[in-house]
Amino acid sequence: MFRAALSLTLVALAPAVPVSSLSSGAAVAVCFAPEENCADFADRAIGNAEREILVGAYGLTIGSSIAEALIRAKGRGIDVRLIADKTTPCERNSAVGPLAAAGVPIWIDDQARIAHAKTMVIDGAVTLTGSYNWTRGAAANSENLNLISSHDVAAAYAAHWRQRLAVSIRFDRKEDWCRVATTEAR
């Protein structure tokens, strides 16, 4: 009885599941904060990058070690690119300034109400995603961070990253952006 109900439920949901979300053969590793050090988990993945890291960030602060790992990756010649939420550059301890100073190109997704992504696509093969923000404070929260090793999943996330890039604004200076963001919020 249960098996039949489950099959009917899956059939009913099948049209709602985008094809890009289906993948077989993915290897998944998970990290749960505060019990585990998810910043180190992310740092190791960033440290293994060989070519490219596409980052989506809602929160991104200095002192999390994640921003510092991205700066080190950029220094090793990795193509690191970031799309952030419109509030991210203006937050206290924002890592946007140090990343921009290190030569990381940054865009602001001001089209979505909140650009709440917490993702990284590394070398088109590995995806980091979950509730874990790239912030120092996230380590104290109950959060999850998933590393998915799958070209199909990475391609889906990279395609979504590029869709958001197409509607985002290039970030140049905190002073310019934060003044505009503050003015528009009123």
GROMACS elastic network, one bead per residue, 0.5 to 0.9 nm:
[ bonds ]
;  ai    aj funct       b0    kb
    1     4     6  0.52500   500
    1     5     6  0.62883   500
    1     6     6  0.86565   500
    2     5     6  0.51021   500
    2     6     6  0.60836   500
    2     7     6  0.85889   500
    3     6     6  0.50593   500
    3     7     6  0.61398   500
    3     8     6  0.86326   500
    4     7     6  0.51044   500
    4     8     6  0.62232   500
    4     9     6  0.85983   500
    5     8     6  0.51284   500
    5     9     6  0.61307   500
    5    10     6  0.86628   500
    6     9     6  0.50124   500
    6    10     6  0.61786   500
    6    11     6  0.85805   500
    7    10     6  0.51603   500
    7    11     6  0.61591   500
    7    12     6  0.85694   500
    8    11     6  0.50662   500
    8    12     6  0.60864   500
    8    13     6  0.86048   500
    9    12     6  0.50596   500
    9    13     6  0.61844   500
    9    14     6  0.85481   500
   10    13     6  0.50774   500
   10    14     6  0.59031   500
   11    14     6  0.51369   500
   11    15     6  0.78059   500
   12    15     6  0.70501   500
   12    16     6  0.81736   500
   13    16     6  0.53757   500
   13    17     6  0.66493   500
   14    17     6  0.53384   500
   14    18     6  0.83446   500
   15    18     6  0.74836   500
   17    20     6  0.84153   500
   17    21     6  0.69340   500
   17    22     6  0.79609   500
   18    21     6  0.55328   500
   18    22     6  0.73556   500
   19    22     6  0.55471   500
   19    23     6  0.86745   500
   20    23     6  0.77494   500
   20   152     6  0.75724   500
   20   153     6  0.75311   500
   20   155     6  0.84236   500
   20   156     6  0.57518   500
   21   152     6  0.83574   500
   21   153     6  0.69731   500
   21   156     6  0.71348   500
   22   152     6  0.81008   500
   22   153     6  0.79367   500
   23    26     6  0.66816   500
   23   150     6  0.77604   500
   23   151     6  0.89444   500
   23   152     6  0.61501   500
   23   153     6  0.66526   500
   24   150     6  0.83405   500
   24   152     6  0.84439   500
   25   149     6  0.88161   500
   25   150     6  0.72769   500
   26   148     6  0.64744   500
   26   149     6  0.56283   500
   26   151     6  0.83310   500
   26   152     6  0.84336   500
   26   153     6  0.80002   500
   27   147     6  0.81502   500
   27   148     6  0.57930   500
   27   149     6  0.50603   500
   27   150     6  0.67963   500
   28   146     6  0.67844   500
   28   147     6  0.56018   500
   28   149     6  0.62661   500
   28   150     6  0.86966   500
   29   145     6  0.85356   500
   29   146     6  0.58325   500
   29   147     6  0.50976   500
   29   148     6  0.66072   500
   29   149     6  0.84459   500
   30    38     6  0.89349   500
   30    41     6  0.89429   500
   30   144     6  0.71300   500
   30   145     6  0.58657   500
   30   147     6  0.62248   500
   30   148     6  0.86449   500
   31    35     6  0.85371   500
   31    36     6  0.62840   500
   31    37     6  0.75322   500
   31    38     6  0.57281   500
   31    41     6  0.72207   500
   31   143     6  0.83020   500
   31   144     6  0.56933   500
   31   145     6  0.51433   500
   31   146     6  0.63235   500
   31   147     6  0.83673   500
   32    35     6  0.60343   500
   32    36     6  0.55295   500
   32    37     6  0.77736   500
   32    38     6  0.67652   500
   32   132     6  0.88908   500
   32   142     6  0.71280   500
   32   143     6  0.57133   500
   32   145     6  0.65071   500
   32   146     6  0.87993   500
   33    36     6  0.50492   500
   33    37     6  0.64783   500
   33    38     6  0.62560   500
   33   132     6  0.82260   500
   33   138     6  0.77113   500
   33   139     6  0.56928   500
   33   140     6  0.67765   500
   33   141     6  0.62530   500
   33   142     6  0.52841   500
   33   143     6  0.50037   500
   33   144     6  0.62555   500
   33   145     6  0.82475   500
   34    37     6  0.70817   500
   34    38     6  0.81548   500
   34   138     6  0.81866   500
   34   139     6  0.54644   500
   34   140     6  0.51623   500
   34   141     6  0.57963   500
   34   142     6  0.57167   500
   34   143     6  0.70758   500
   35    38     6  0.88846   500
   35   139     6  0.87077   500
   35   140     6  0.88042   500
   35   142     6  0.83455   500
   36    39     6  0.88650   500
   36    40     6  0.89596   500
   36    41     6  0.86873   500
   36   139     6  0.83066   500
   37    40     6  0.55670   500
   37    41     6  0.65058   500
   37    42     6  0.89948   500
   37   139     6  0.69748   500
   38    42     6  0.61570   500
   38    43     6  0.84133   500
   38   132     6  0.80424   500
   38   138     6  0.88307   500
   38   139     6  0.69650   500
   38   143     6  0.87689   500
   38   144     6  0.79301   500
   38   145     6  0.66995   500
   39    42     6  0.51236   500
   39    43     6  0.60018   500
   39    44     6  0.86572   500
   39    64     6  0.68149   500
   39    65     6  0.65211   500
   39    66     6  0.61218   500
   39   134     6  0.78393   500
   39   135     6  0.86465   500
   39   136     6  0.84405   500
   39   138     6  0.87541   500
   39   139     6  0.73107   500
   40    44     6  0.61203   500
   40    45     6  0.86482   500
   40    65     6  0.77417   500
   40    66     6  0.79850   500
   41    44     6  0.54682   500
   41    45     6  0.66646   500
   41    46     6  0.89255   500
   41   145     6  0.84016   500
   41   147     6  0.87512   500
   42    45     6  0.51576   500
   42    46     6  0.61829   500
   42    47     6  0.85046   500
   42    66     6  0.67707   500
   42    69     6  0.86580   500
   42   128     6  0.74835   500
   42   145     6  0.82198   500
   42   147     6  0.83842   500
   43    46     6  0.50404   500
   43    47     6  0.59430   500
   43    48     6  0.86324   500
   43    65     6  0.71897   500
   43    66     6  0.58793   500
   43    68     6  0.87840   500
   43    69     6  0.58143   500
   43    70     6  0.82579   500
   44    48     6  0.63153   500
   44    49     6  0.89962   500
   44    69     6  0.86777   500
   45    48     6  0.52416   500
   45    49     6  0.67834   500
   45   122     6  0.78927   500
   45   126     6  0.82919   500
   45   128     6  0.82622   500
   45   147     6  0.82433   500
   46    49     6  0.53723   500
   46    53     6  0.77433   500
   46    66     6  0.82666   500
   46    69     6  0.64997   500
   46    70     6  0.67824   500
   46    73     6  0.69777   500
   46   120     6  0.88440   500
   46   122     6  0.73723   500
   47    50     6  0.84213   500
   47    69     6  0.69885   500
   47    70     6  0.84114   500
   47    72     6  0.82264   500
   47    73     6  0.67034   500
   48    73     6  0.89987   500
   48   122     6  0.86234   500
   49    52     6  0.66799   500
   49    53     6  0.71980   500
   49    73     6  0.74500   500
   49    78     6  0.71603   500
   49   122     6  0.60548   500
   49   123     6  0.63377   500
   50    53     6  0.88904   500
   50    73     6  0.87465   500
   50    76     6  0.88704   500
   50    77     6  0.85317   500
   50    78     6  0.63921   500
   50    79     6  0.89490   500
   50   122     6  0.82255   500
   50   123     6  0.65991   500
   51    77     6  0.77180   500
   51    78     6  0.50076   500
   51    79     6  0.60598   500
   51    80     6  0.85705   500
   51   122     6  0.78209   500
   51   123     6  0.56304   500
   51   124     6  0.89854   500
   52    78     6  0.54267   500
   52    80     6  0.57986   500
   52    81     6  0.80711   500
   52   121     6  0.78561   500
   52   122     6  0.57846   500
   52   124     6  0.76702   500
   53    70     6  0.83764   500
   53    73     6  0.86701   500
   53    78     6  0.72350   500
   53    79     6  0.62057   500
   53    81     6  0.64115   500
   53    82     6  0.84410   500
   53   120     6  0.63301   500
   53   121     6  0.55276   500
   53   123     6  0.64069   500
   53   124     6  0.83606   500
   54    79     6  0.81950   500
   54    80     6  0.60946   500
   54    81     6  0.51722   500
   54    82     6  0.61485   500
   54    83     6  0.81309   500
   54   119     6  0.79448   500
   54   120     6  0.53901   500
   54   121     6  0.50960   500
   54   122     6  0.66849   500
   54   123     6  0.86490   500
   54   158     6  0.72244   500
   54   161     6  0.73694   500
   55    80     6  0.74860   500
   55    81     6  0.60644   500
   55    83     6  0.62132   500
   55    84     6  0.81835   500
   55   117     6  0.87340   500
   55   118     6  0.76839   500
   55   119     6  0.57551   500
   55   121     6  0.67096   500
   55   122     6  0.88008   500
   55   161     6  0.80185   500
   56    81     6  0.87606   500
   56    82     6  0.59636   500
   56    83     6  0.50139   500
   56    84     6  0.59582   500
   56    85     6  0.83958   500
   56   115     6  0.81176   500
   56   116     6  0.81039   500
   56   117     6  0.52566   500
   56   118     6  0.54231   500
   56   120     6  0.62973   500
   56   121     6  0.88873   500
   56   161     6  0.71797   500
   57    60     6  0.62245   500
   57    82     6  0.73207   500
   57    83     6  0.63319   500
   57    85     6  0.65468   500
   57    88     6  0.79055   500
   57   115     6  0.74344   500
   57   116     6  0.68497   500
   57   117     6  0.54764   500
   57   119     6  0.67652   500
   57   120     6  0.86237   500
   57   133     6  0.71900   500
   57   134     6  0.69515   500
   58    83     6  0.87265   500
   58    84     6  0.57967   500
   58    85     6  0.51163   500
   58    86     6  0.84608   500
   58    87     6  0.79903   500
   58    88     6  0.63522   500
   58   114     6  0.78556   500
   58   115     6  0.59296   500
   58   117     6  0.58228   500
   58   118     6  0.62936   500
   58   133     6  0.67615   500
   58   134     6  0.78992   500
   59    84     6  0.78791   500
   59    85     6  0.77383   500
   59    87     6  0.84821   500
   59    88     6  0.58963   500
   59    91     6  0.84047   500
   59    94     6  0.79630   500
   59   116     6  0.82479   500
   59   117     6  0.89742   500
   59   118     6  0.79559   500
   59   133     6  0.54211   500
   59   134     6  0.57248   500
   59   135     6  0.59209   500
   60    64     6  0.80706   500
   60    66     6  0.82398   500
   60    67     6  0.69651   500
   60    84     6  0.83486   500
   60    88     6  0.67681   500
   60    89     6  0.85674   500
   60    91     6  0.88210   500
   60    93     6  0.83973   500
   60    94     6  0.59592   500
   60    95     6  0.56780   500
   60    96     6  0.72577   500
   60   133     6  0.68483   500
   60   136     6  0.82408   500
   61    64     6  0.61845   500
   61    65     6  0.87522   500
   61    66     6  0.83144   500
   61    67     6  0.67583   500
   61    88     6  0.85782   500
   61    91     6  0.82702   500
   61    92     6  0.79026   500
   61    93     6  0.53370   500
   61    96     6  0.77252   500
   61   134     6  0.66597   500
   61   136     6  0.63381   500
   61   137     6  0.87580   500
   62    65     6  0.70630   500
   62    66     6  0.79688   500
   62    67     6  0.59961   500
   62    68     6  0.71424   500
   62    93     6  0.57286   500
   62    94     6  0.61111   500
   62    96     6  0.86158   500
   62    98     6  0.81332   500
   62   135     6  0.72648   500
   62   136     6  0.71813   500
   63    66     6  0.78943   500
   63    67     6  0.75368   500
   63    68     6  0.75604   500
   63    93     6  0.81440   500
   63    95     6  0.85423   500
   63   135     6  0.76181   500
   63   136     6  0.57640   500
   64    67     6  0.65289   500
   64    68     6  0.75888   500
   64   134     6  0.67985   500
   64   135     6  0.51371   500
   64   137     6  0.76694   500
   64   138     6  0.84302   500
   64   139     6  0.84553   500
   65    69     6  0.60162   500
   65    70     6  0.86401   500
   65   134     6  0.86679   500
   65   135     6  0.84166   500
   65   136     6  0.76861   500
   66    70     6  0.62952   500
   66    71     6  0.86933   500
   66   134     6  0.62093   500
   66   135     6  0.76079   500
   66   136     6  0.86050   500
   67    70     6  0.50758   500
   67    71     6  0.62967   500
   67    72     6  0.87017   500
   67    95     6  0.62820   500
   67    96     6  0.86376   500
   67    98     6  0.84456   500
   67    99     6  0.73254   500
   67   134     6  0.73464   500
   67   135     6  0.83101   500
   68    71     6  0.50146   500
   68    72     6  0.62270   500
   68    73     6  0.85856   500
   68    95     6  0.85814   500
   68    98     6  0.87950   500
   68    99     6  0.84026   500
   69    72     6  0.50186   500
   69    73     6  0.61142   500
   69    74     6  0.86309   500
   70    74     6  0.62110   500
   70    75     6  0.85869   500
   70    78     6  0.89019   500
   70    80     6  0.70741   500
   70    99     6  0.77663   500
   70   104     6  0.87689   500
   71    74     6  0.50675   500
   71    75     6  0.62189   500
   71    76     6  0.87488   500
   71    80     6  0.83905   500
   71    98     6  0.80153   500
   71    99     6  0.61735   500
   71   102     6  0.63174   500
   71   103     6  0.86033   500
   71   104     6  0.78480   500
   72    76     6  0.63029   500
   72    77     6  0.88609   500
   72    78     6  0.88309   500
   72   102     6  0.89904   500
   73    76     6  0.50444   500
   73    77     6  0.66178   500
   73    78     6  0.54021   500
   73    79     6  0.80657   500
   73    80     6  0.73393   500
   74    77     6  0.51830   500
   74    79     6  0.63458   500
   74    80     6  0.59186   500
   74    99     6  0.88942   500
   74   102     6  0.72506   500
   74   103     6  0.75010   500
   74   104     6  0.70020   500
   75    78     6  0.71864   500
   75   102     6  0.76799   500
   75   103     6  0.88793   500
   77    80     6  0.86608   500
   79   104     6  0.79531   500
   80   103     6  0.87962   500
   80   104     6  0.58732   500
   80   105     6  0.74509   500
   81   104     6  0.57820   500
   81   105     6  0.53299   500
   81   106     6  0.62098   500
   81   107     6  0.83742   500
   82    96     6  0.89327   500
   82    99     6  0.89637   500
   82   104     6  0.72308   500
   82   105     6  0.64127   500
   82   107     6  0.62956   500
   82   108     6  0.84675   500
   83   105     6  0.87051   500
   83   106     6  0.58100   500
   83   108     6  0.56020   500
   83   109     6  0.64212   500
   83   115     6  0.85672   500
   83   117     6  0.89860   500
   83   161     6  0.78973   500
   83   164     6  0.78270   500
   83   165     6  0.68887   500
   83   168     6  0.76877   500
   84    87     6  0.80635   500
   84    88     6  0.61841   500
   84    89     6  0.79303   500
   84    96     6  0.85214   500
   84   106     6  0.73622   500
   84   107     6  0.63146   500
   84   109     6  0.60292   500
   84   110     6  0.87745   500
   84   115     6  0.67422   500
   84   116     6  0.85099   500
   84   117     6  0.82777   500
   85    88     6  0.53563   500
   85    89     6  0.80519   500
   85   107     6  0.87332   500
   85   108     6  0.57597   500
   85   109     6  0.54925   500
   85   110     6  0.67914   500
   85   112     6  0.84607   500
   85   113     6  0.89782   500
   85   114     6  0.63592   500
   85   116     6  0.69145   500
   85   117     6  0.83854   500
   86    89     6  0.70616   500
   86    90     6  0.81003   500
   86   108     6  0.55821   500
   86   109     6  0.61776   500
   86   110     6  0.55090   500
   86   111     6  0.89981   500
   86   114     6  0.77291   500
   86   115     6  0.74970   500
   86   177     6  0.84543   500
   86   178     6  0.85740   500
   86   181     6  0.71588   500
   87    90     6  0.55332   500
   87    91     6  0.63829   500
   87   108     6  0.88529   500
   87   114     6  0.87306   500
   87   178     6  0.80159   500
   87   181     6  0.76220   500
   88    91     6  0.54625   500
   88    92     6  0.88133   500
   88    94     6  0.64744   500
   88    95     6  0.84415   500
   88    96     6  0.73512   500
   88   108     6  0.85410   500
   89    92     6  0.84418   500
   89    93     6  0.89577   500
   89    94     6  0.56979   500
   89    95     6  0.74801   500
   89    96     6  0.54655   500
   89    97     6  0.72582   500
   89   108     6  0.87557   500
   89   171     6  0.89302   500
   89   173     6  0.89596   500
   89   174     6  0.61508   500
   89   177     6  0.77280   500
   89   178     6  0.70689   500
   90    93     6  0.86696   500
   90    94     6  0.67848   500
   90    96     6  0.87698   500
   90   174     6  0.69397   500
   90   175     6  0.87448   500
   90   177     6  0.80725   500
   90   178     6  0.55901   500
   90   181     6  0.85263   500
   91    94     6  0.53269   500
   93    96     6  0.89315   500
   94    97     6  0.69247   500
   94    98     6  0.83246   500
   94   135     6  0.88260   500
   95    98     6  0.54569   500
   95    99     6  0.60951   500
   95   100     6  0.85383   500
   95   135     6  0.89836   500
   96    99     6  0.51591   500
   96   100     6  0.60224   500
   96   101     6  0.85115   500
   96   104     6  0.89474   500
   96   106     6  0.77572   500
   96   174     6  0.81707   500
   97   100     6  0.51368   500
   97   101     6  0.60709   500
   97   102     6  0.85893   500
   97   173     6  0.77423   500
   97   174     6  0.69706   500
   98   102     6  0.61631   500
   98   103     6  0.88049   500
   98   104     6  0.88715   500
   99   102     6  0.50424   500
   99   103     6  0.65679   500
   99   104     6  0.54123   500
   99   105     6  0.80874   500
   99   106     6  0.82311   500
  100   103     6  0.51313   500
  100   105     6  0.63151   500
  100   106     6  0.67971   500
  100   171     6  0.84920   500
  100   172     6  0.78372   500
  100   173     6  0.84842   500
  101   104     6  0.73133   500
  105   170     6  0.78999   500
  105   171     6  0.77421   500
  105   172     6  0.87259   500
  106   169     6  0.85986   500
  106   170     6  0.61244   500
  106   171     6  0.53938   500
  106   172     6  0.77702   500
  107   165     6  0.70972   500
  107   168     6  0.57965   500
  107   169     6  0.52554   500
  107   171     6  0.50653   500
  107   172     6  0.86019   500
  108   111     6  0.88205   500
  108   115     6  0.86898   500
  108   165     6  0.83567   500
  108   167     6  0.89227   500
  108   168     6  0.52995   500
  108   169     6  0.51357   500
  108   170     6  0.62896   500
  108   171     6  0.62300   500
  109   112     6  0.65529   500
  109   114     6  0.83039   500
  109   115     6  0.62166   500
  109   164     6  0.66997   500
  109   165     6  0.73114   500
  109   167     6  0.68033   500
  109   169     6  0.65127   500
  110   113     6  0.73323   500
  110   114     6  0.79028   500
  110   115     6  0.76157   500
  110   167     6  0.79437   500
  110   168     6  0.62612   500
  110   169     6  0.72575   500
  111   114     6  0.82668   500
  111   115     6  0.82588   500
  111   164     6  0.85773   500
  111   167     6  0.67188   500
  111   168     6  0.70528   500
  112   115     6  0.57357   500
  112   116     6  0.88311   500
  112   164     6  0.88948   500
  113   116     6  0.89114   500
  114   117     6  0.86903   500
  115   118     6  0.89699   500
  117   129     6  0.81675   500
  117   130     6  0.86384   500
  117   131     6  0.86959   500
  117   133     6  0.85425   500
  118   128     6  0.79369   500
  118   129     6  0.57550   500
  118   130     6  0.64349   500
  118   131     6  0.68410   500
  118   132     6  0.67147   500
  118   133     6  0.58056   500
  118   134     6  0.72051   500
  119   127     6  0.69857   500
  119   128     6  0.54033   500
  119   130     6  0.73486   500
  119   133     6  0.88531   500
  119   157     6  0.80662   500
  119   161     6  0.89650   500
  120   126     6  0.80637   500
  120   127     6  0.56046   500
  120   128     6  0.50326   500
  120   129     6  0.67452   500
  120   154     6  0.89204   500
  120   157     6  0.83496   500
  120   158     6  0.86982   500
  121   124     6  0.61136   500
  121   125     6  0.72116   500
  121   126     6  0.57747   500
  121   128     6  0.65385   500
  121   129     6  0.88439   500
  121   154     6  0.59196   500
  121   155     6  0.84241   500
  121   157     6  0.68791   500
  121   158     6  0.63982   500
  121   161     6  0.88783   500
  122   125     6  0.60894   500
  122   126     6  0.50834   500
  122   127     6  0.62370   500
  122   128     6  0.81004   500
  122   154     6  0.78049   500
  123   126     6  0.67145   500
  123   154     6  0.85187   500
  124   127     6  0.80392   500
  124   150     6  0.84729   500
  124   151     6  0.61339   500
  124   152     6  0.87509   500
  124   153     6  0.88653   500
  124   154     6  0.53869   500
  124   155     6  0.63083   500
  124   158     6  0.73950   500
  125   148     6  0.83547   500
  125   149     6  0.59549   500
  125   150     6  0.54675   500
  125   152     6  0.78858   500
  125   153     6  0.78749   500
  125   154     6  0.54226   500
  125   155     6  0.77417   500
  126   147     6  0.67809   500
  126   148     6  0.56171   500
  126   150     6  0.60594   500
  126   151     6  0.70534   500
  126   153     6  0.79612   500
  126   154     6  0.58519   500
  127   146     6  0.78389   500
  127   147     6  0.56446   500
  127   148     6  0.50915   500
  127   149     6  0.65199   500
  127   150     6  0.76573   500
  127   151     6  0.88713   500
  127   153     6  0.71388   500
  127   154     6  0.54723   500
  127   157     6  0.75170   500
  128   145     6  0.67550   500
  128   146     6  0.55536   500
  128   148     6  0.64337   500
  128   149     6  0.89290   500
  129   132     6  0.75637   500
  129   144     6  0.83314   500
  129   145     6  0.56745   500
  129   146     6  0.53174   500
  129   147     6  0.67137   500
  129   148     6  0.81133   500
  130   133     6  0.81619   500
  130   143     6  0.77138   500
  130   144     6  0.54437   500
  130   146     6  0.57819   500
  130   147     6  0.87960   500
  131   142     6  0.89306   500
  131   143     6  0.55969   500
  131   144     6  0.54557   500
  131   145     6  0.64768   500
  132   135     6  0.81332   500
  132   138     6  0.61661   500
  132   139     6  0.81680   500
  132   141     6  0.85368   500
  132   142     6  0.86511   500
  132   143     6  0.53065   500
  132   144     6  0.56140   500
  132   145     6  0.56493   500
  133   136     6  0.85157   500
  133   137     6  0.84573   500
  133   138     6  0.59433   500
  133   139     6  0.89721   500
  133   143     6  0.85599   500
  133   145     6  0.89632   500
  134   137     6  0.87379   500
  134   138     6  0.72125   500
  135   138     6  0.54838   500
  135   139     6  0.78188   500
  136   139     6  0.63557   500
  136   140     6  0.83977   500
  137   140     6  0.58497   500
  137   141     6  0.71942   500
  138   141     6  0.52323   500
  138   142     6  0.79564   500
  138   143     6  0.71597   500
  139   142     6  0.79186   500
  139   143     6  0.77560   500
  140   143     6  0.84971   500
  148   153     6  0.74381   500
  148   154     6  0.80157   500
  149   152     6  0.89946   500
  149   153     6  0.78204   500
  149   154     6  0.78114   500
  150   153     6  0.53103   500
  150   154     6  0.60838   500
  150   155     6  0.84750   500
  151   154     6  0.50482   500
  151   155     6  0.59413   500
  151   156     6  0.86206   500
  152   155     6  0.51077   500
  152   156     6  0.63311   500
  152   157     6  0.87802   500
  153   156     6  0.51407   500
  153   157     6  0.62967   500
  153   158     6  0.85329   500
  154   157     6  0.51463   500
  154   158     6  0.59282   500
  154   159     6  0.84399   500
  155   158     6  0.50161   500
  155   159     6  0.59824   500
  155   160     6  0.85589   500
  156   159     6  0.51536   500
  156   160     6  0.63013   500
  156   161     6  0.86348   500
  157   160     6  0.50798   500
  157   161     6  0.60738   500
  157   162     6  0.86323   500
  158   162     6  0.61823   500
  158   163     6  0.86255   500
  159   162     6  0.51322   500
  159   163     6  0.62715   500
  159   164     6  0.87882   500
  160   164     6  0.63283   500
  160   165     6  0.85494   500
  161   164     6  0.52289   500
  161   165     6  0.61392   500
  161   166     6  0.87927   500
  162   166     6  0.62290   500
  162   167     6  0.89903   500
  163   166     6  0.52761   500
  163   167     6  0.70641   500
  164   167     6  0.54837   500
  164   168     6  0.62342   500
  165   168     6  0.50258   500
  165   169     6  0.79903   500
  166   169     6  0.85631   500
  171   174     6  0.77759   500
  171   176     6  0.86845   500
  171   177     6  0.71249   500
  172   175     6  0.89054   500
  172   176     6  0.75326   500
  172   177     6  0.77263   500
  173   176     6  0.54053   500
  173   177     6  0.63425   500
  173   178     6  0.85270   500
  174   177     6  0.51850   500
  174   178     6  0.56891   500
  174   179     6  0.81198   500
  175   178     6  0.55041   500
  175   179     6  0.60141   500
  175   180     6  0.85542   500
  176   179     6  0.55479   500
  176   180     6  0.63900   500
  176   181     6  0.87615   500
  177   180     6  0.51418   500
  177   181     6  0.60189   500
  177   182     6  0.85013   500
  178   182     6  0.59009   500
  178   183     6  0.83719   500
  179   182     6  0.51887   500
  179   183     6  0.61121   500
  179   184     6  0.86005   500
  180   183     6  0.50959   500
  180   184     6  0.60703   500
  180   185     6  0.85458   500
  181   184     6  0.52013   500
  181   185     6  0.61284   500
  181   186     6  0.89729   500
  182   185     6  0.52302   500
  182   186     6  0.67902   500
  183   186     6  0.56789   500
